[in-house]
Amino acid sequence: MHNYYRRLLATGWAEDKKLGYAKWAASMPELAYDCDAELEIMKELTKCAGKEVANAKAQANNYKFYSEFNAPREEILQKAIDDWWSALANTGIADNTYRDSMDPALKSYVNMAYQGIQKVGCGVEVCKAQGRTEVQCGYVGSIISDEDPIYDIGKTCSKCGKLGGKTCSPLGGLCV
């Protein structure tokens, strides 16, 4: 689902409250799945602490919990990913710039959208005793700093070659 949203962003179809639709991305890499990041998350998430867990494998993390514990894990993961991404449509980022002072919801969106991220790994833990399900995704790649652009704006896939010889995916939008 991460790549679905990144493709929407790269092709100019991601809703942005401030712009209508976000600007196209010139070199948005497709995310690979990172099982090591997932394992690192799950080592701690199983403790059901109700907070983001430490993850040495990832440079950024998104965490969320829900008061439901009977829904399938896949459904809860999908809901969390949708919620994290929704900050773009609900709040928007007119200048495509990350700021340390951003609302935490926007930071979750940035973790998903930042072009310096190459991999993602997610964990879902059903915590029946606590009456909740916890979700965390870890993002592996470079760290975004205050005032950095979230992604390069430009014609979709026009700068894929600058990502180590990547080309535009057959579906379009992402550099593979």
RASULDA-V221444 format. One record per helix or strand of 3 or more residues. SS is the DSSP state (H for helix, E for strand). FROM is the first residue (numbers start at 1). TO is the last residue. If there is no record, write none. Layout:
((SS & FROM & TO) (SS & FROM & TO))
//
This chain:
((H & 2 & 10) (H & 35 & 45) (E & 60 & 66) (H & 73 & 90) (H & 104 & 113) (E & 117 & 127) (H & 128 & 130) (E & 132 & 141) (H & 160 & 162))
//
